[in-house]
């Protein structure tokens, strides 16, 4: 699944806040809004897109 860089950056910011115990509602809302936009733009399933974004940020594949 092709994930836009801006969405990955939003999720990275959210993940950093989560790890610091400081996730804000604004950050979470920004991620969700962008996931919804990308899903609508691409026709992707929103839930599958969100899972792919989280996996890409939280469990990146090791470099080959």
PDBQT receptor file of N, H, CA, C and O in Angstrom, charges set to zero:
ATOM      1  N   UNK A   1       0.858  -1.176   0.000  1.00  0.00    +0.000 N 
ATOM      2  CA  UNK A   1       0.000   0.000   0.000  1.00  0.00    +0.000 C 
ATOM      3  C   UNK A   1       0.902   1.236   0.000  1.00  0.00    +0.000 C 
ATOM      4  O   UNK A   1       1.841   1.332   0.791  1.00  0.00    +0.000 OA
ATOM      5  N   UNK A   2       0.608   2.165  -0.886  1.00  0.00    +0.000 N 
ATOM      6  H   UNK A   2      -0.155   2.086  -1.529  1.00  0.00    +0.000 HD
ATOM      7  CA  UNK A   2       1.381   3.398  -0.994  1.00  0.00    +0.000 C 
ATOM      8  C   UNK A   2       0.825   4.419   0.006  1.00  0.00    +0.000 C 
ATOM      9  O   UNK A   2      -0.324   4.845  -0.100  1.00  0.00    +0.000 OA
ATOM     10  N   UNK A   3       1.651   4.798   0.968  1.00  0.00    +0.000 N 
ATOM     11  H   UNK A   3       2.586   4.452   1.055  1.00  0.00    +0.000 HD
ATOM     12  CA  UNK A   3       1.227   5.710   2.032  1.00  0.00    +0.000 C 
ATOM     13  C   UNK A   3       1.933   7.052   1.827  1.00  0.00    +0.000 C 
ATOM     14  O   UNK A   3       3.160   7.096   1.741  1.00  0.00    +0.000 OA
ATOM     15  N   UNK A   4       1.168   8.147   1.748  1.00  0.00    +0.000 N 
ATOM     16  H   UNK A   4       0.171   8.111   1.818  1.00  0.00    +0.000 HD
ATOM     17  CA  UNK A   4       1.784   9.457   1.562  1.00  0.00    +0.000 C 
ATOM     18  C   UNK A   4       2.732   9.818   2.719  1.00  0.00    +0.000 C 
ATOM     19  O   UNK A   4       2.481   9.486   3.877  1.00  0.00    +0.000 OA
ATOM     20  N   UNK A   5       3.816  10.500   2.372  1.00  0.00    +0.000 N 
ATOM     21  H   UNK A   5       4.020  10.770   1.431  1.00  0.00    +0.000 HD
ATOM     22  CA  UNK A   5       4.808  10.883   3.378  1.00  0.00    +0.000 C 
ATOM     23  C   UNK A   5       4.218  11.735   4.493  1.00  0.00    +0.000 C 
ATOM     24  O   UNK A   5       4.585  11.578   5.658  1.00  0.00    +0.000 OA
ATOM     25  N   UNK A   6       3.303  12.639   4.141  1.00  0.00    +0.000 N 
ATOM     26  H   UNK A   6       3.005  12.767   3.195  1.00  0.00    +0.000 HD
ATOM     27  CA  UNK A   6       2.742  13.509   5.173  1.00  0.00    +0.000 C 
ATOM     28  C   UNK A   6       1.941  12.719   6.206  1.00  0.00    +0.000 C 
ATOM     29  O   UNK A   6       1.918  13.075   7.384  1.00  0.00    +0.000 OA
ATOM     30  N   UNK A   7       1.292  11.655   5.765  1.00  0.00    +0.000 N 
ATOM     31  H   UNK A   7       1.310  11.366   4.808  1.00  0.00    +0.000 HD
ATOM     32  CA  UNK A   7       0.549  10.807   6.696  1.00  0.00    +0.000 C 
ATOM     33  C   UNK A   7       1.503  10.052   7.608  1.00  0.00    +0.000 C 
ATOM     34  O   UNK A   7       1.250   9.913   8.805  1.00  0.00    +0.000 OA
ATOM     35  N   UNK A   8       2.594   9.567   7.043  1.00  0.00    +0.000 N 
ATOM     36  H   UNK A   8       2.800   9.680   6.071  1.00  0.00    +0.000 HD
ATOM     37  CA  UNK A   8       3.599   8.885   7.866  1.00  0.00    +0.000 C 
ATOM     38  C   UNK A   8       4.190   9.843   8.902  1.00  0.00    +0.000 C 
ATOM     39  O   UNK A   8       4.417   9.451  10.047  1.00  0.00    +0.000 OA
ATOM     40  N   UNK A   9       4.435  11.077   8.514  1.00  0.00    +0.000 N 
ATOM     41  H   UNK A   9       4.250  11.395   7.584  1.00  0.00    +0.000 HD
ATOM     42  CA  UNK A   9       4.980  12.064   9.457  1.00  0.00    +0.000 C 
ATOM     43  C   UNK A   9       3.984  12.363  10.582  1.00  0.00    +0.000 C 
ATOM     44  O   UNK A   9       4.376  12.496  11.742  1.00  0.00    +0.000 OA
ATOM     45  N   UNK A  10       2.721  12.466  10.246  1.00  0.00    +0.000 N 
ATOM     46  H   UNK A  10       2.402  12.358   9.304  1.00  0.00    +0.000 HD
ATOM     47  CA  UNK A  10       1.700  12.679  11.284  1.00  0.00    +0.000 C 
ATOM     48  C   UNK A  10       1.684  11.508  12.266  1.00  0.00    +0.000 C 
ATOM     49  O   UNK A  10       1.615  11.705  13.479  1.00  0.00    +0.000 OA
ATOM     50  N   UNK A  11       1.749  10.285  11.728  1.00  0.00    +0.000 N 
ATOM     51  H   UNK A  11       1.806  10.125  10.743  1.00  0.00    +0.000 HD
ATOM     52  CA  UNK A  11       1.734   9.111  12.603  1.00  0.00    +0.000 C 
ATOM     53  C   UNK A  11       3.014   9.040  13.442  1.00  0.00    +0.000 C 
ATOM     54  O   UNK A  11       2.968   8.629  14.602  1.00  0.00    +0.000 OA
ATOM     55  N   UNK A  12       4.150   9.433  12.871  1.00  0.00    +0.000 N 
ATOM     56  H   UNK A  12       4.188   9.766  11.929  1.00  0.00    +0.000 HD
ATOM     57  CA  UNK A  12       5.398   9.447  13.653  1.00  0.00    +0.000 C 
ATOM     58  C   UNK A  12       5.288  10.423  14.829  1.00  0.00    +0.000 C 
ATOM     59  O   UNK A  12       5.741  10.127  15.934  1.00  0.00    +0.000 OA
ATOM     60  N   UNK A  13       4.690  11.576  14.581  1.00  0.00    +0.000 N 
ATOM     61  H   UNK A  13       4.322  11.816  13.683  1.00  0.00    +0.000 HD
ATOM     62  CA  UNK A  13       4.502  12.562  15.642  1.00  0.00    +0.000 C 
ATOM     63  C   UNK A  13       3.572  12.004  16.727  1.00  0.00    +0.000 C 
ATOM     64  O   UNK A  13       3.836  12.158  17.920  1.00  0.00    +0.000 OA
ATOM     65  N   UNK A  14       2.495  11.361  16.304  1.00  0.00    +0.000 N 
ATOM     66  H   UNK A  14       2.281  11.236  15.335  1.00  0.00    +0.000 HD
ATOM     67  CA  UNK A  14       1.562  10.771  17.263  1.00  0.00    +0.000 C 
ATOM     68  C   UNK A  14       2.236   9.670  18.066  1.00  0.00    +0.000 C 
ATOM     69  O   UNK A  14       2.047   9.585  19.279  1.00  0.00    +0.000 OA
ATOM     70  N   UNK A  15       3.018   8.828  17.405  1.00  0.00    +0.000 N 
ATOM     71  H   UNK A  15       3.171   8.898  16.419  1.00  0.00    +0.000 HD
ATOM     72  CA  UNK A  15       3.703   7.725  18.076  1.00  0.00    +0.000 C 
ATOM     73  C   UNK A  15       4.703   8.267  19.100  1.00  0.00    +0.000 C 
ATOM     74  O   UNK A  15       4.823   7.718  20.196  1.00  0.00    +0.000 OA
ATOM     75  N   UNK A  16       5.409   9.322  18.757  1.00  0.00    +0.000 N 
ATOM     76  H   UNK A  16       5.311   9.768  17.868  1.00  0.00    +0.000 HD
ATOM     77  CA  UNK A  16       6.354   9.930  19.703  1.00  0.00    +0.000 C 
ATOM     78  C   UNK A  16       5.609  10.463  20.925  1.00  0.00    +0.000 C 
ATOM     79  O   UNK A  16       6.071  10.306  22.055  1.00  0.00    +0.000 OA
ATOM     80  N   UNK A  17       4.463  11.088  20.700  1.00  0.00    +0.000 N 
ATOM     81  H   UNK A  17       4.087  11.215  19.782  1.00  0.00    +0.000 HD
ATOM     82  CA  UNK A  17       3.659  11.586  21.818  1.00  0.00    +0.000 C 
ATOM     83  C   UNK A  17       3.124  10.440  22.669  1.00  0.00    +0.000 C 
ATOM     84  O   UNK A  17       3.097  10.538  23.896  1.00  0.00    +0.000 OA
ATOM     85  N   UNK A  18       2.701   9.365  22.032  1.00  0.00    +0.000 N 
ATOM     86  H   UNK A  18       2.723   9.286  21.035  1.00  0.00    +0.000 HD
ATOM     87  CA  UNK A  18       2.205   8.201  22.770  1.00  0.00    +0.000 C 
ATOM     88  C   UNK A  18       3.304   7.638  23.652  1.00  0.00    +0.000 C 
ATOM     89  O   UNK A  18       3.079   7.345  24.826  1.00  0.00    +0.000 OA
ATOM     90  N   UNK A  19       4.497   7.486  23.085  1.00  0.00    +0.000 N 
ATOM     91  H   UNK A  19       4.680   7.724  22.131  1.00  0.00    +0.000 HD
ATOM     92  CA  UNK A  19       5.607   6.931  23.849  1.00  0.00    +0.000 C 
ATOM     93  C   UNK A  19       5.999   7.829  25.024  1.00  0.00    +0.000 C 
ATOM     94  O   UNK A  19       6.467   7.342  26.053  1.00  0.00    +0.000 OA
ATOM     95  N   UNK A  20       5.805   9.132  24.867  1.00  0.00    +0.000 N 
ATOM     96  H   UNK A  20       5.424   9.527  24.031  1.00  0.00    +0.000 HD
ATOM     97  CA  UNK A  20       6.120  10.077  25.935  1.00  0.00    +0.000 C 
ATOM     98  C   UNK A  20       4.962  10.239  26.913  1.00  0.00    +0.000 C 
ATOM     99  O   UNK A  20       5.079  10.950  27.911  1.00  0.00    +0.000 OA
ATOM    100  N   UNK A  21       3.836   9.573  26.621  1.00  0.00    +0.000 N 
ATOM    101  H   UNK A  21       3.741   8.995  25.810  1.00  0.00    +0.000 HD
ATOM    102  CA  UNK A  21       2.654   9.696  27.473  1.00  0.00    +0.000 C 
ATOM    103  C   UNK A  21       1.995  11.052  27.355  1.00  0.00    +0.000 C 
ATOM    104  O   UNK A  21       1.381  11.540  28.304  1.00  0.00    +0.000 OA
ATOM    105  N   UNK A  22       2.124  11.670  26.165  1.00  0.00    +0.000 N 
ATOM    106  H   UNK A  22       2.622  11.273  25.394  1.00  0.00    +0.000 HD
ATOM    107  CA  UNK A  22       1.610  13.028  25.986  1.00  0.00    +0.000 C 
ATOM    108  C   UNK A  22       0.813  13.197  24.695  1.00  0.00    +0.000 C 
ATOM    109  O   UNK A  22       0.822  14.277  24.105  1.00  0.00    +0.000 OA
ATOM    110  N   UNK A  23       0.137  12.164  24.257  1.00  0.00    +0.000 N 
ATOM    111  H   UNK A  23       0.130  11.287  24.736  1.00  0.00    +0.000 HD
ATOM    112  CA  UNK A  23      -0.661  12.280  23.040  1.00  0.00    +0.000 C 
ATOM    113  C   UNK A  23      -1.763  13.307  23.245  1.00  0.00    +0.000 C 
ATOM    114  O   UNK A  23      -2.522  13.239  24.212  1.00  0.00    +0.000 OA
ATOM    115  N   UNK A  24      -1.840  14.263  22.318  1.00  0.00    +0.000 N 
ATOM    116  H   UNK A  24      -1.224  14.318  21.533  1.00  0.00    +0.000 HD
ATOM    117  CA  UNK A  24      -2.882  15.285  22.407  1.00  0.00    +0.000 C 
ATOM    118  C   UNK A  24      -4.046  14.916  21.491  1.00  0.00    +0.000 C 
ATOM    119  O   UNK A  24      -3.885  14.177  20.520  1.00  0.00    +0.000 OA
ATOM    120  N   UNK A  25      -5.196  15.439  21.817  1.00  0.00    +0.000 N 
ATOM    121  H   UNK A  25      -5.326  16.040  22.605  1.00  0.00    +0.000 HD
ATOM    122  CA  UNK A  25      -6.379  15.214  20.988  1.00  0.00    +0.000 C 
ATOM    123  C   UNK A  25      -6.173  15.809  19.603  1.00  0.00    +0.000 C 
ATOM    124  O   UNK A  25      -6.643  15.245  18.615  1.00  0.00    +0.000 OA
ATOM    125  N   UNK A  26      -5.481  16.933  19.514  1.00  0.00    +0.000 N 
ATOM    126  H   UNK A  26      -5.098  17.391  20.317  1.00  0.00    +0.000 HD
ATOM    127  CA  UNK A  26      -5.235  17.565  18.215  1.00  0.00    +0.000 C 
ATOM    128  C   UNK A  26      -4.378  16.676  17.312  1.00  0.00    +0.000 C 
ATOM    129  O   UNK A  26      -4.659  16.541  16.121  1.00  0.00    +0.000 OA
ATOM    130  N   UNK A  27      -3.343  16.077  17.879  1.00  0.00    +0.000 N 
ATOM    131  H   UNK A  27      -3.116  16.187  18.847  1.00  0.00    +0.000 HD
ATOM    132  CA  UNK A  27      -2.487  15.198  17.090  1.00  0.00    +0.000 C 
ATOM    133  C   UNK A  27      -3.263  13.976  16.627  1.00  0.00    +0.000 C 
ATOM    134  O   UNK A  27      -3.198  13.606  15.454  1.00  0.00    +0.000 OA
ATOM    135  N   UNK A  28      -3.994  13.350  17.535  1.00  0.00    +0.000 N 
ATOM    136  H   UNK A  28      -4.047  13.650  18.487  1.00  0.00    +0.000 HD
ATOM    137  CA  UNK A  28      -4.783  12.167  17.181  1.00  0.00    +0.000 C 
ATOM    138  C   UNK A  28      -5.822  12.502  16.111  1.00  0.00    +0.000 C 
ATOM    139  O   UNK A  28      -6.032  11.728  15.177  1.00  0.00    +0.000 OA
ATOM    140  N   UNK A  29      -6.466  13.654  16.252  1.00  0.00    +0.000 N 
ATOM    141  H   UNK A  29      -6.296  14.282  17.011  1.00  0.00    +0.000 HD
ATOM    142  CA  UNK A  29      -7.478  14.063  15.279  1.00  0.00    +0.000 C 
ATOM    143  C   UNK A  29      -6.853  14.336  13.910  1.00  0.00    +0.000 C 
ATOM    144  O   UNK A  29      -7.455  14.032  12.881  1.00  0.00    +0.000 OA
ATOM    145  N   UNK A  30      -5.654  14.905  13.897  1.00  0.00    +0.000 N 
ATOM    146  H   UNK A  30      -5.165  15.152  14.734  1.00  0.00    +0.000 HD
ATOM    147  CA  UNK A  30      -4.983  15.190  12.631  1.00  0.00    +0.000 C 
ATOM    148  C   UNK A  30      -4.666  13.898  11.890  1.00  0.00    +0.000 C 
ATOM    149  O   UNK A  30      -4.843  13.819  10.674  1.00  0.00    +0.000 OA
ATOM    150  N   UNK A  31      -4.201  12.889  12.614  1.00  0.00    +0.000 N 
ATOM    151  H   UNK A  31      -4.058  12.953  13.601  1.00  0.00    +0.000 HD
ATOM    152  CA  UNK A  31      -3.903  11.598  11.996  1.00  0.00    +0.000 C 
ATOM    153  C   UNK A  31      -5.184  10.990  11.435  1.00  0.00    +0.000 C 
ATOM    154  O   UNK A  31      -5.211  10.551  10.285  1.00  0.00    +0.000 OA
ATOM    155  N   UNK A  32      -6.231  10.963  12.229  1.00  0.00    +0.000 N 
ATOM    156  H   UNK A  32      -6.209  11.320  13.163  1.00  0.00    +0.000 HD
ATOM    157  CA  UNK A  32      -7.479  10.355  11.778  1.00  0.00    +0.000 C 
ATOM    158  C   UNK A  32      -8.066  11.085  10.578  1.00  0.00    +0.000 C 
ATOM    159  O   UNK A  32      -8.578  10.451   9.655  1.00  0.00    +0.000 OA
ATOM    160  N   UNK A  33      -7.996  12.403  10.586  1.00  0.00    +0.000 N 
ATOM    161  H   UNK A  33      -7.580  12.917  11.336  1.00  0.00    +0.000 HD
ATOM    162  CA  UNK A  33      -8.530  13.182   9.468  1.00  0.00    +0.000 C 
ATOM    163  C   UNK A  33      -7.760  12.876   8.186  1.00  0.00    +0.000 C 
ATOM    164  O   UNK A  33      -8.358  12.720   7.122  1.00  0.00    +0.000 OA
ATOM    165  N   UNK A  34      -6.440  12.792   8.288  1.00  0.00    +0.000 N 
ATOM    166  H   UNK A  34      -5.954  12.919   9.152  1.00  0.00    +0.000 HD
ATOM    167  CA  UNK A  34      -5.629  12.522   7.096  1.00  0.00    +0.000 C 
ATOM    168  C   UNK A  34      -5.837  11.091   6.604  1.00  0.00    +0.000 C 
ATOM    169  O   UNK A  34      -5.866  10.855   5.396  1.00  0.00    +0.000 OA
ATOM    170  N   UNK A  35      -5.982  10.139   7.518  1.00  0.00    +0.000 N 
ATOM    171  H   UNK A  35      -5.959  10.332   8.499  1.00  0.00    +0.000 HD
ATOM    172  CA  UNK A  35      -6.280   8.759   7.116  1.00  0.00    +0.000 C 
ATOM    173  C   UNK A  35      -7.590   8.731   6.331  1.00  0.00    +0.000 C 
ATOM    174  O   UNK A  35      -7.680   8.088   5.286  1.00  0.00    +0.000 OA
ATOM    175  N   UNK A  36      -8.589   9.419   6.832  1.00  0.00    +0.000 N 
ATOM    176  H   UNK A  36      -8.516   9.941   7.682  1.00  0.00    +0.000 HD
ATOM    177  CA  UNK A  36      -9.887   9.464   6.167  1.00  0.00    +0.000 C 
ATOM    178  C   UNK A  36      -9.773  10.103   4.785  1.00  0.00    +0.000 C 
ATOM    179  O   UNK A  36     -10.365   9.618   3.821  1.00  0.00    +0.000 OA
ATOM    180  N   UNK A  37      -8.996  11.211   4.690  1.00  0.00    +0.000 N 
ATOM    181  H   UNK A  37      -8.515  11.605   5.473  1.00  0.00    +0.000 HD
ATOM    182  CA  UNK A  37      -8.804  11.879   3.402  1.00  0.00    +0.000 C 
ATOM    183  C   UNK A  37      -8.112  10.963   2.392  1.00  0.00    +0.000 C 
ATOM    184  O   UNK A  37      -8.561  10.834   1.253  1.00  0.00    +0.000 OA
ATOM    185  N   UNK A  38      -7.032  10.337   2.812  1.00  0.00    +0.000 N 
ATOM    186  H   UNK A  38      -6.668  10.442   3.738  1.00  0.00    +0.000 HD
ATOM    187  CA  UNK A  38      -6.283   9.468   1.904  1.00  0.00    +0.000 C 
ATOM    188  C   UNK A  38      -7.146   8.291   1.459  1.00  0.00    +0.000 C 
ATOM    189  O   UNK A  38      -7.119   7.906   0.290  1.00  0.00    +0.000 OA
ATOM    190  N   UNK A  39      -7.896   7.731   2.371  1.00  0.00    +0.000 N 
ATOM    191  H   UNK A  39      -7.918   8.043   3.321  1.00  0.00    +0.000 HD
ATOM    192  CA  UNK A  39      -8.780   6.612   2.009  1.00  0.00    +0.000 C 
ATOM    193  C   UNK A  39      -9.800   7.056   0.969  1.00  0.00    +0.000 C 
ATOM    194  O   UNK A  39     -10.065   6.337   0.006  1.00  0.00    +0.000 OA
ATOM    195  N   UNK A  40     -10.369   8.235   1.164  1.00  0.00    +0.000 N 
ATOM    196  H   UNK A  40     -10.154   8.819   1.946  1.00  0.00    +0.000 HD
ATOM    197  CA  UNK A  40     -11.356   8.742   0.208  1.00  0.00    +0.000 C 
ATOM    198  C   UNK A  40     -10.716   9.037  -1.144  1.00  0.00    +0.000 C 
ATOM    199  O   UNK A  40     -11.311   8.774  -2.189  1.00  0.00    +0.000 OA
ATOM    200  N   UNK A  41      -9.494   9.587  -1.121  1.00  0.00    +0.000 N 
ATOM    201  H   UNK A  41      -9.010   9.800  -0.273  1.00  0.00    +0.000 HD
ATOM    202  CA  UNK A  41      -8.796   9.932  -2.362  1.00  0.00    +0.000 C 
ATOM    203  C   UNK A  41      -8.386   8.696  -3.163  1.00  0.00    +0.000 C 
ATOM    204  O   UNK A  41      -8.415   8.707  -4.394  1.00  0.00    +0.000 OA
ATOM    205  N   UNK A  42      -8.006   7.641  -2.461  1.00  0.00    +0.000 N 
ATOM    206  H   UNK A  42      -7.981   7.632  -1.461  1.00  0.00    +0.000 HD
ATOM    207  CA  UNK A  42      -7.445   6.461  -3.136  1.00  0.00    +0.000 C 
ATOM    208  C   UNK A  42      -8.420   5.299  -3.268  1.00  0.00    +0.000 C 
ATOM    209  O   UNK A  42      -8.182   4.373  -4.043  1.00  0.00    +0.000 OA
ATOM    210  N   UNK A  43      -9.506   5.343  -2.522  1.00  0.00    +0.000 N 
ATOM    211  H   UNK A  43      -9.700   6.096  -1.893  1.00  0.00    +0.000 HD
ATOM    212  CA  UNK A  43     -10.455   4.232  -2.537  1.00  0.00    +0.000 C 
ATOM    213  C   UNK A  43     -10.037   3.092  -1.626  1.00  0.00    +0.000 C 
ATOM    214  O   UNK A  43     -10.645   2.021  -1.642  1.00  0.00    +0.000 OA
ATOM    215  N   UNK A  44      -8.993   3.322  -0.829  1.00  0.00    +0.000 N 
ATOM    216  H   UNK A  44      -8.499   4.191  -0.816  1.00  0.00    +0.000 HD
ATOM    217  CA  UNK A  44      -8.525   2.289   0.106  1.00  0.00    +0.000 C 
ATOM    218  C   UNK A  44      -9.497   2.165   1.270  1.00  0.00    +0.000 C 
ATOM    219  O   UNK A  44     -10.189   3.120   1.623  1.00  0.00    +0.000 OA
ATOM    220  N   UNK A  45      -9.538   0.983   1.856  1.00  0.00    +0.000 N 
ATOM    221  H   UNK A  45      -8.975   0.207   1.569  1.00  0.00    +0.000 HD
ATOM    222  CA  UNK A  45     -10.317   0.777   3.069  1.00  0.00    +0.000 C 
ATOM    223  C   UNK A  45      -9.649   1.561   4.195  1.00  0.00    +0.000 C 
ATOM    224  O   UNK A  45      -8.459   1.377   4.448  1.00  0.00    +0.000 OA
ATOM    225  N   UNK A  46     -10.393   2.428   4.870  1.00  0.00    +0.000 N 
ATOM    226  H   UNK A  46     -11.360   2.577   4.665  1.00  0.00    +0.000 HD
ATOM    227  CA  UNK A  46      -9.840   3.309   5.887  1.00  0.00    +0.000 C 
ATOM    228  C   UNK A  46      -9.156   2.538   7.007  1.00  0.00    +0.000 C 
ATOM    229  O   UNK A  46      -8.079   2.923   7.463  1.00  0.00    +0.000 OA
ATOM    230  N   UNK A  47      -9.769   1.466   7.445  1.00  0.00    +0.000 N 
ATOM    231  H   UNK A  47     -10.644   1.153   7.075  1.00  0.00    +0.000 HD
ATOM    232  CA  UNK A  47      -9.209   0.687   8.554  1.00  0.00    +0.000 C 
ATOM    233  C   UNK A  47      -7.919  -0.034   8.135  1.00  0.00    +0.000 C 
ATOM    234  O   UNK A  47      -6.959  -0.096   8.903  1.00  0.00    +0.000 OA
ATOM    235  N   UNK A  48      -7.907  -0.570   6.928  1.00  0.00    +0.000 N 
ATOM    236  H   UNK A  48      -8.687  -0.520   6.304  1.00  0.00    +0.000 HD
ATOM    237  CA  UNK A  48      -6.690  -1.217   6.436  1.00  0.00    +0.000 C 
ATOM    238  C   UNK A  48      -5.571  -0.197   6.261  1.00  0.00    +0.000 C 
ATOM    239  O   UNK A  48      -4.412  -0.486   6.560  1.00  0.00    +0.000 OA
ATOM    240  N   UNK A  49      -5.911   0.987   5.779  1.00  0.00    +0.000 N 
ATOM    241  H   UNK A  49      -6.852   1.222   5.536  1.00  0.00    +0.000 HD
ATOM    242  CA  UNK A  49      -4.919   2.047   5.624  1.00  0.00    +0.000 C 
ATOM    243  C   UNK A  49      -4.347   2.433   6.981  1.00  0.00    +0.000 C 
ATOM    244  O   UNK A  49      -3.131   2.553   7.132  1.00  0.00    +0.000 OA
ATOM    245  N   UNK A  50      -5.213   2.628   7.967  1.00  0.00    +0.000 N 
ATOM    246  H   UNK A  50      -6.201   2.531   7.844  1.00  0.00    +0.000 HD
ATOM    247  CA  UNK A  50      -4.747   2.997   9.302  1.00  0.00    +0.000 C 
ATOM    248  C   UNK A  50      -3.817   1.925   9.871  1.00  0.00    +0.000 C 
ATOM    249  O   UNK A  50      -2.787   2.256  10.459  1.00  0.00    +0.000 OA
ATOM    250  N   UNK A  51      -4.159   0.668   9.707  1.00  0.00    +0.000 N 
ATOM    251  H   UNK A  51      -4.996   0.400   9.229  1.00  0.00    +0.000 HD
ATOM    252  CA  UNK A  51      -3.303  -0.418  10.197  1.00  0.00    +0.000 C 
ATOM    253  C   UNK A  51      -1.956  -0.413   9.479  1.00  0.00    +0.000 C 
ATOM    254  O   UNK A  51      -0.920  -0.630  10.108  1.00  0.00    +0.000 OA
ATOM    255  N   UNK A  52      -1.960  -0.169   8.175  1.00  0.00    +0.000 N 
ATOM    256  H   UNK A  52      -2.802   0.007   7.665  1.00  0.00    +0.000 HD
ATOM    257  CA  UNK A  52      -0.720  -0.133   7.408  1.00  0.00    +0.000 C 
ATOM    258  C   UNK A  52       0.175   1.027   7.854  1.00  0.00    +0.000 C 
ATOM    259  O   UNK A  52       1.395   0.882   7.937  1.00  0.00    +0.000 OA
ATOM    260  N   UNK A  53      -0.433   2.160   8.135  1.00  0.00    +0.000 N 
ATOM    261  H   UNK A  53      -1.424   2.277   8.068  1.00  0.00    +0.000 HD
ATOM    262  CA  UNK A  53       0.326   3.330   8.600  1.00  0.00    +0.000 C 
ATOM    263  C   UNK A  53       0.961   3.035   9.949  1.00  0.00    +0.000 C 
ATOM    264  O   UNK A  53       2.148   3.295  10.146  1.00  0.00    +0.000 OA
ATOM    265  N   UNK A  54       0.186   2.497  10.874  1.00  0.00    +0.000 N 
ATOM    266  H   UNK A  54      -0.778   2.286  10.714  1.00  0.00    +0.000 HD
ATOM    267  CA  UNK A  54       0.723   2.176  12.204  1.00  0.00    +0.000 C 
ATOM    268  C   UNK A  54       1.844   1.146  12.106  1.00  0.00    +0.000 C 
ATOM    269  O   UNK A  54       2.864   1.273  12.783  1.00  0.00    +0.000 OA
ATOM    270  N   UNK A  55       1.660   0.130  11.268  1.00  0.00    +0.000 N 
ATOM    271  H   UNK A  55       0.832   0.027  10.718  1.00  0.00    +0.000 HD
ATOM    272  CA  UNK A  55       2.691  -0.893  11.116  1.00  0.00    +0.000 C 
ATOM    273  C   UNK A  55       3.967  -0.286  10.539  1.00  0.00    +0.000 C 
ATOM    274  O   UNK A  55       5.068  -0.594  10.995  1.00  0.00    +0.000 OA
ATOM    275  N   UNK A  56       3.816   0.573   9.540  1.00  0.00    +0.000 N 
ATOM    276  H   UNK A  56       2.922   0.824   9.170  1.00  0.00    +0.000 HD
ATOM    277  CA  UNK A  56       4.985   1.191   8.910  1.00  0.00    +0.000 C 
ATOM    278  C   UNK A  56       5.777   2.038   9.894  1.00  0.00    +0.000 C 
ATOM    279  O   UNK A  56       7.006   2.075   9.831  1.00  0.00    +0.000 OA
ATOM    280  N   UNK A  57       5.090   2.711  10.795  1.00  0.00    +0.000 N 
ATOM    281  H   UNK A  57       4.092   2.680  10.846  1.00  0.00    +0.000 HD
ATOM    282  CA  UNK A  57       5.764   3.596  11.754  1.00  0.00    +0.000 C 
ATOM    283  C   UNK A  57       6.234   2.835  12.983  1.00  0.00    +0.000 C 
ATOM    284  O   UNK A  57       7.352   3.046  13.453  1.00  0.00    +0.000 OA
ATOM    285  N   UNK A  58       5.405   1.964  13.499  1.00  0.00    +0.000 N 
ATOM    286  H   UNK A  58       4.497   1.792  13.117  1.00  0.00    +0.000 HD
ATOM    287  CA  UNK A  58       5.719   1.309  14.778  1.00  0.00    +0.000 C 
ATOM    288  C   UNK A  58       6.543   0.036  14.629  1.00  0.00    +0.000 C 
ATOM    289  O   UNK A  58       7.246  -0.363  15.558  1.00  0.00    +0.000 OA
ATOM    290  N   UNK A  59       6.461  -0.600  13.471  1.00  0.00    +0.000 N 
ATOM    291  H   UNK A  59       5.891  -0.276  12.716  1.00  0.00    +0.000 HD
ATOM    292  CA  UNK A  59       7.171  -1.868  13.243  1.00  0.00    +0.000 C 
ATOM    293  C   UNK A  59       7.785  -1.854  11.839  1.00  0.00    +0.000 C 
ATOM    294  O   UNK A  59       7.434  -2.685  11.001  1.00  0.00    +0.000 OA
ATOM    295  N   UNK A  60       8.698  -0.914  11.582  1.00  0.00    +0.000 N 
ATOM    296  H   UNK A  60       8.983  -0.239  12.263  1.00  0.00    +0.000 HD
ATOM    297  CA  UNK A  60       9.249  -0.820  10.219  1.00  0.00    +0.000 C 
ATOM    298  C   UNK A  60      10.028  -2.080   9.840  1.00  0.00    +0.000 C 
ATOM    299  O   UNK A  60      10.656  -2.725  10.680  1.00  0.00    +0.000 OA
ATOM    300  N   UNK A  61       9.968  -2.400   8.576  1.00  0.00    +0.000 N 
ATOM    301  H   UNK A  61       9.458  -1.877   7.894  1.00  0.00    +0.000 HD
ATOM    302  CA  UNK A  61      10.722  -3.553   8.077  1.00  0.00    +0.000 C 
ATOM    303  C   UNK A  61      12.212  -3.228   8.128  1.00  0.00    +0.000 C 
ATOM    304  O   UNK A  61      12.615  -2.107   7.816  1.00  0.00    +0.000 OA
ATOM    305  N   UNK A  62      13.024  -4.194   8.517  1.00  0.00    +0.000 N 
ATOM    306  H   UNK A  62      12.698  -5.104   8.770  1.00  0.00    +0.000 HD
ATOM    307  CA  UNK A  62      14.472  -3.952   8.542  1.00  0.00    +0.000 C 
ATOM    308  C   UNK A  62      14.991  -3.726   7.129  1.00  0.00    +0.000 C 
ATOM    309  O   UNK A  62      14.475  -4.299   6.169  1.00  0.00    +0.000 OA
ATOM    310  N   UNK A  63      16.002  -2.896   7.012  1.00  0.00    +0.000 N 
ATOM    311  H   UNK A  63      16.421  -2.431   7.792  1.00  0.00    +0.000 HD
ATOM    312  CA  UNK A  63      16.607  -2.643   5.693  1.00  0.00    +0.000 C 
ATOM    313  C   UNK A  63      17.253  -3.909   5.160  1.00  0.00    +0.000 C 
ATOM    314  O   UNK A  63      17.906  -4.651   5.895  1.00  0.00    +0.000 OA
ATOM    315  N   UNK A  64      17.062  -4.138   3.891  1.00  0.00    +0.000 N 
ATOM    316  H   UNK A  64      16.532  -3.536   3.295  1.00  0.00    +0.000 HD
ATOM    317  CA  UNK A  64      17.631  -5.345   3.261  1.00  0.00    +0.000 C 
ATOM    318  C   UNK A  64      19.058  -5.110   2.830  1.00  0.00    +0.000 C 
ATOM    319  O   UNK A  64      19.695  -6.011   2.284  1.00  0.00    +0.000 OA
TER     320      UNK A  64
